[in-house]
Amino acid sequence: MLRRPKLLLAPGAIVLVLGFAIPALVMLFSPPGTGPGEVFARLWQMLGDPYDLAIIGRTLFFGLTVTALCILLGFPIAFLLARSTSRFAGVWLALAIFPLLLSNVVRTFGWLVILGSNGAVGQLIVWLGLSERGPQLLYTPLAVILGMLQLFLPLAIITCYSAIAQVDKNLDDAARGLGASRTRTLWSVVVPLSLPGVVVSATLVFAGAATAYTTPYLLGGTGQRVLSTQLFTYSSVTVNWEAASATALIMTVLVFAVSGLSSALGSRKGRVE
């Protein structure tokens, strides 16, 4: 019998450090042809530039908005699926997470067809007589939010479903037996006990939304630049490595800051009342 079971983690930890942590730190702080001094100088310059601050604010806005919408829409769906007694519950769950099997590019191009001036939404508006020509909904904040909402909602559903399914259904019956309504049972029993899973869901969704590239690029265009598209420009178009590293640092700090904040709020409020 192995006396030190933690040694089993050593091979995976070594691979993680050598294959991910060290290369990531090198690219963040010492990219090709530059050093940490130039990276931090560019970082402070970006934090004082209104244009870069607008991009940071837009990225944060998109990430928080998509995260809030995914949780607000995904949690009720996950709750209904987890508490469903129908024999087709598994089918409904499979349909809810089926978009995860499709390419992000395919799903995003679908919105190009729907939101274009001659798309389905535009033709419907013209048919209803609300406008003589279909509005251009592409390259707007609404288009980006809708695209990322479709992209990350299945992820929110599956993670919330996993958390809710671990809450014993007998607790619902016990709360109802003590006189609690369905709504009271949901908010006082199910939500607090599944809150750690909801925090994980929110963290995953925000990390994906704040670093997504394809959807903001295709649906937002140059008018809705975010940190990910700006990072691509710095690293592949202008080849400005210190600016690329500074942008990556800002993205990393945003993700860790929001993740830490959500975890702190979840641990503070995650109790049954």
C-alpha positions in Angstrom: 0.0 0.0 0.0 1.3 3.4 -1.0 2.1 5.4 2.2 2.2 8.7 0.4 -0.8 8.9 -1.9 0.0 12.5 -2.8 3.0 11.2 -4.8 0.4 10.0 -7.3 -0.2 13.6 -8.2 3.5 14.3 -9.0 3.5 13.1 -12.7 0.4 15.1 -13.6 1.7 18.2 -11.7 5.1 18.0 -13.5 3.4 17.8 -16.9 1.1 20.7 -15.9 4.0 22.9 -14.7 6.3 22.1 -17.6 3.7 22.0 -20.3 1.4 24.8 -19.3 2.4 27.0 -16.4 6.0 27.8 -17.4 5.2 28.5 -21.1 2.2 30.6 -20.1 4.3 32.7 -17.7 7.1 33.1 -20.3 4.6 34.4 -22.9 2.9 36.7 -20.4 6.0 38.3 -18.9 8.8 37.7 -21.4 7.5 37.3 -24.9 9.9 37.0 -27.9 12.2 40.1 -28.3 11.1 41.9 -25.2 11.1 41.6 -21.4 9.0 42.2 -18.3 9.9 45.9 -18.2 8.5 46.6 -21.6 5.4 44.5 -20.9 4.5 46.3 -17.7 5.3 49.7 -19.4 2.8 48.8 -22.1 0.3 47.6 -19.5 0.3 50.9 -17.6 0.0 52.8 -20.9 -3.1 50.7 -21.8 -4.6 51.4 -18.4 -4.3 55.1 -19.1 -5.5 55.0 -22.7 -9.3 55.8 -23.1 -9.4 53.5 -26.2 -8.0 50.5 -24.4 -10.1 51.2 -21.3 -13.2 51.2 -23.5 -12.2 47.7 -24.9 -11.6 46.5 -21.3 -15.0 47.8 -20.2 -16.7 46.3 -23.2 -15.1 42.9 -22.6 -16.2 43.0 -18.9 -19.7 44.1 -19.9 -20.1 41.3 -22.4 -18.7 38.7 -20.0 -20.9 39.8 -17.0 -24.0 40.2 -19.1 -23.7 36.8 -20.8 -22.9 35.2 -17.5 -26.0 36.7 -15.8 -28.3 35.7 -18.7 -26.9 32.2 -18.8 -27.4 31.6 -15.1 -30.9 33.2 -15.1 -32.0 31.1 -18.1 -29.9 28.0 -17.4 -30.7 27.4 -13.7 -34.5 27.1 -14.1 -34.1 24.8 -17.1 -31.6 22.7 -15.2 -33.9 22.6 -12.2 -36.8 21.3 -14.3 -34.7 18.7 -15.9 -33.2 17.5 -12.6 -36.6 17.3 -10.9 -38.4 15.9 -13.9 -40.0 12.4 -13.5 -40.8 12.0 -17.2 -39.2 9.1 -18.9 -38.1 11.5 -21.6 -36.0 13.6 -19.1 -32.8 12.2 -20.5 -33.9 13.2 -24.0 -34.7 16.7 -23.0 -31.3 17.0 -21.3 -29.5 15.7 -24.4 -31.4 18.3 -26.5 -30.5 21.1 -24.1 -26.8 20.3 -24.4 -26.8 19.2 -28.0 -25.4 22.6 -29.2 -22.1 21.8 -27.5 -21.6 19.1 -30.1 -21.7 21.7 -32.9 -18.8 23.9 -34.0 -18.7 27.4 -32.6 -18.1 28.8 -36.1 -21.2 27.0 -37.4 -23.4 28.4 -34.7 -22.0 31.9 -35.1 -22.6 31.8 -38.9 -26.2 30.9 -38.1 -26.6 34.3 -36.4 -25.1 36.0 -39.5 -28.0 34.6 -41.5 -30.6 35.6 -38.8 -29.4 39.0 -37.9 -28.4 40.4 -41.3 -30.4 43.1 -43.0 -31.9 40.5 -45.3 -32.1 37.9 -42.6 -35.0 36.2 -40.9 -35.4 39.0 -38.2 -35.2 41.8 -40.8 -37.7 40.1 -43.1 -40.1 39.6 -40.2 -39.9 43.3 -39.3 -40.6 44.3 -42.9 -43.5 41.8 -43.1 -45.1 43.2 -39.9 -44.8 46.7 -41.4 -42.6 48.0 -38.7 -40.0 49.3 -41.1 -39.5 49.6 -44.9 -36.2 47.8 -44.8 -34.8 45.3 -42.3 -32.5 46.9 -39.6 -28.8 46.0 -39.5 -28.5 44.1 -36.2 -25.1 42.7 -37.0 -22.0 44.4 -35.5 -23.9 45.6 -32.5 -23.6 44.7 -28.8 -27.0 42.8 -29.1 -25.6 40.5 -31.8 -22.5 39.7 -29.7 -24.5 39.0 -26.6 -27.0 36.8 -28.4 -24.2 34.8 -30.1 -22.3 34.2 -26.9 -25.6 33.4 -25.0 -26.3 30.6 -27.4 -22.7 29.5 -27.2 -22.5 29.2 -23.4 -26.1 28.5 -22.3 -25.7 24.7 -22.7 -22.6 24.8 -20.6 -24.5 26.7 -17.8 -27.3 24.2 -18.1 -25.2 21.1 -17.7 -23.1 22.4 -14.8 -26.2 23.7 -12.9 -28.0 20.4 -13.7 -25.1 18.5 -12.1 -25.2 20.6 -9.0 -29.0 20.4 -8.6 -29.1 16.6 -9.2 -26.8 16.2 -6.1 -29.4 17.9 -3.9 -31.5 15.1 -2.3 -35.1 15.3 -3.6 -36.3 14.3 -0.1 -35.2 17.7 1.2 -37.8 19.2 -1.1 -40.5 16.9 0.3 -39.3 17.7 3.9 -39.5 21.5 3.3 -43.0 21.1 1.7 -44.1 19.0 4.6 -43.1 21.8 7.0 -45.3 24.2 5.1 -42.9 25.8 2.6 -44.3 26.7 -0.8 -42.6 25.5 -4.0 -41.0 28.9 -4.4 -39.8 29.0 -0.8 -38.4 25.5 -1.2 -36.5 26.4 -4.3 -35.0 29.6 -2.9 -34.3 28.4 0.7 -33.2 24.8 0.0 -32.3 24.0 -3.6 -30.5 27.3 -4.5 -28.2 27.4 -1.4 -27.3 23.8 -1.6 -26.5 24.0 -5.3 -24.8 27.4 -5.1 -21.3 26.0 -5.3 -22.2 24.4 -8.7 -23.8 27.6 -9.8 -20.5 29.5 -8.9 -18.6 27.0 -11.0 -21.0 27.5 -13.9 -20.7 31.3 -13.6 -16.9 31.0 -13.5 -16.8 28.8 -16.6 -19.2 31.0 -18.6 -17.4 34.2 -17.7 -14.0 32.8 -18.5 -15.3 31.6 -21.9 -17.2 34.8 -22.7 -14.4 37.2 -21.6 -11.9 35.3 -23.8 -14.1 34.3 -26.7 -12.7 35.3 -30.1 -14.8 33.9 -33.0 -18.2 35.2 -31.9 -17.2 38.8 -31.1 -15.1 38.9 -34.3 -17.8 37.7 -36.6 -20.8 39.3 -35.0 -19.2 42.4 -33.5 -16.8 43.4 -36.3 -14.4 46.2 -35.8 -17.0 48.3 -34.0 -17.2 45.9 -31.0 -13.6 45.2 -30.3 -12.9 43.1 -27.2 -9.6 42.0 -25.6 -9.5 38.7 -27.5 -9.8 40.4 -30.9 -7.3 43.0 -29.8 -4.9 40.3 -28.7 -5.2 38.6 -32.1 -4.4 42.0 -33.8 -1.3 42.5 -31.6 0.0 39.0 -32.0 -0.7 38.3 -35.6 -1.2 41.5 -37.5 1.0 44.2 -36.0 3.2 41.6 -34.2 3.5 43.8 -31.1 4.5 41.3 -28.5 4.6 43.6 -25.5 1.1 44.9 -26.2 -0.1 41.3 -26.8 1.4 40.2 -23.4 -0.1 43.2 -21.6 -3.6 42.4 -23.2 -3.2 38.8 -22.1 -2.3 39.9 -18.6 -5.5 42.0 -18.4 -7.6 39.1 -19.6 -6.1 36.8 -17.0 -6.5 39.3 -14.2 -10.2 39.9 -15.2 -11.0 36.2 -15.2 -9.3 35.4 -11.9 -10.8 38.5 -10.2 -14.3 37.7 -11.2 -13.8 34.0 -10.4 -12.5 34.9 -6.9 -15.3 37.3 -6.3 -18.0 34.8 -7.3 -16.4 32.1 -5.2 -16.3 34.4 -2.2 -19.9 35.4 -2.6 -20.9 31.8 -3.1 -19.2 30.6 0.1 -20.7 33.4 2.1 -24.3 32.9 0.9 -24.2 29.1 0.3 -26.2 28.1 3.3 -29.7 26.8 3.9 -32.0 29.3 5.6 
